[in-house]
Amino acid sequence: MAKQKLKVGLIGSGAIAREQHLPYWRELEEEGRIDLLGVCDLISERCETEAGKSKGAKPYLDYRKMLKEYHFDIIDVCTQNRGHAPITIDALNAGAHVIVEKPMAMNVKECKAMIAAQKKNKRKLMVAQHMRFEAGAEKLKEVAESGALGQIYASEAKWLRRRGIPGWGKFHIAKESLGGPMIDIGVHMMDLCVWLMGCPKPVAASGKVYRMFGDREDLFNADWGRPYPPKEFDVEDHATGFVRFEKGITMHVTVTWAANVAEETGGVTVLGDKAGIMTNPLGVYGADHSTLTSSKWDWLSPEDGHRREVRHFCECVEKNLDVRVQPWQSLNIQKIIDAIYLSSKLNKEVPIK
Ligand SMILES: NC(=O)c1ccc[n+]([C@@H]2O[C@H](COP(=O)([O-])OP(=O)(O)OC[C@H]3O[C@@H](n4cnc5c(N)ncnc54)[C@H](O)[C@@H]3O)[C@@H](O)[C@H]2O)c1
């Protein structure tokens, strides 16, 4: 008997969907594993163009209508952050497994509601943290899980851009996105860092967020220009935080869209008493009696993490496997984010429950 193909729909066919999700769903369609049946966007040109690239896909302007037309196995949510929770919950309630772009949602309450819907409907839910799927990250995770780091005690999650505020979408508007670099690139760095440490439970955070460039008339945003009016910019463009986890583990976070630094830099560092791991430069760093050691990989697959992530989610649904990015892990990242924003407002460390 021919294997049943999974019915897939995508909601929000903007930049990330067009460039990083839909090409990989189409690849799976060519392999005969899925049927892409619907592409939805509020902007008709976007959903029509993207649906038009697949034989059987129809464009939709209303995702609720799309959810009613098929019994989807998988819904991929790629809207702005504001849509993540309500659309995910509707899709789970319609019986679909859901992969949703990062960040999980706009706050902890929404994340909990998503997890409740996932449990109630016994579906899979995964936040698209594609960096966990890059070959280098997978190698570092293997090393960390082998116990070679010894006792993990401190870490750093960092991404600094000199002038690189996203120049498309609604990244700069708080009611659409929640925040600035903390939400855009900070989520990636923190998720990777916490995952490499074995997902310890966060217990407290302090932080400060700043808006120093984004709303200035004279902003020179070298990487992407500035297509938005400065008055619209109401998120932070620089954020820093210090997070405490159980067992005394800590994480220092610094993320920025615009800062007066020499060049774009960043990465994740996890320190253990036997060895440390870094994504930049990628490797394992330790000591052996009186010598310092480092080990690197000569060649790692350059395959896009987004491709591996989409294929992983498809396989998890096909074979009923656990997803790599568990919803409770993404909830913990959201707890850290909420705590850093609150701490910035209150000017003191806040507990995380
Ligand atoms: N993983 C990554 O590296 C990465 C990179 C960029 C963006 N993202 C995430 O992807 C998401 C989208 O970002 P983007 O850059 O593609 O933004 P975008 O603005 O280009 O695309 C979002 C699209 O969603 C559509 N949309 C919004 N609400 C909708 C609704 N109710 N129904 C149907 N369509 C709706 C918009 O019309 C728009 O076309 C964000 O959550 C962002 O954080 C992730």
The ligand as a Gaussian input file, in Angstrom:
#p B3LYP/6-31G(d) Opt

LIG

0 1
 N       14.660000      31.485000      12.252000
 C       15.138000      32.592000      11.736000
 O       16.320000      32.729000      11.503000
 C       14.199000      33.728000      11.442000
 C       14.614000      34.764000      10.595000
 C       13.696000      35.776000      10.297000
 C       12.430000      35.757000      10.866000
 N       12.077000      34.734000      11.699000
 C       10.736000      34.713000      12.315000
 O        9.786000      34.471000      11.290000
 C        8.607000      35.205000      11.550000
 C        8.260000      36.056000      10.331000
 O        9.339000      36.891000      10.014000
 P        9.534000      37.422000       8.513000
 O       10.875000      38.035000       8.466000
 O        9.195000      36.362000       7.539000
 O        8.411000      38.581000       8.489000
 P        7.550000      39.066000       7.254000
 O        6.884000      40.301000       7.703000
 O        8.388000      39.091000       6.026000
 O        6.459000      37.899000       7.052000
 C        5.381000      37.666000       7.909000
 C        4.151000      37.406000       7.049000
 O        3.065000      36.965000       7.857000
 C        1.879000      37.488000       7.305000
 N        0.813000      37.437000       8.304000
 C        0.722000      38.130000       9.458000
 N       -0.410000      37.799000      10.137000
 C       -1.033000      36.865000       9.391000
 C       -2.258000      36.143000       9.542000
 N       -3.063000      36.326000      10.592000
 N       -2.606000      35.272000       8.572000
 C       -1.818000      35.087000       7.484000
 N       -0.643000      35.750000       7.291000
 C       -0.265000      36.635000       8.226000
 C        2.266000      38.900000       6.865000
 O        1.368000      39.436000       5.925000
 C        3.657000      38.649000       6.308000
 O        3.629000      38.396000       4.915000
 C        8.860000      36.025000      12.811000
 O        8.300000      35.344000      13.901000
 C       10.371000      36.025000      12.960000
 O       10.801000      36.072000      14.302000
 C       12.930000      33.729000      11.977000

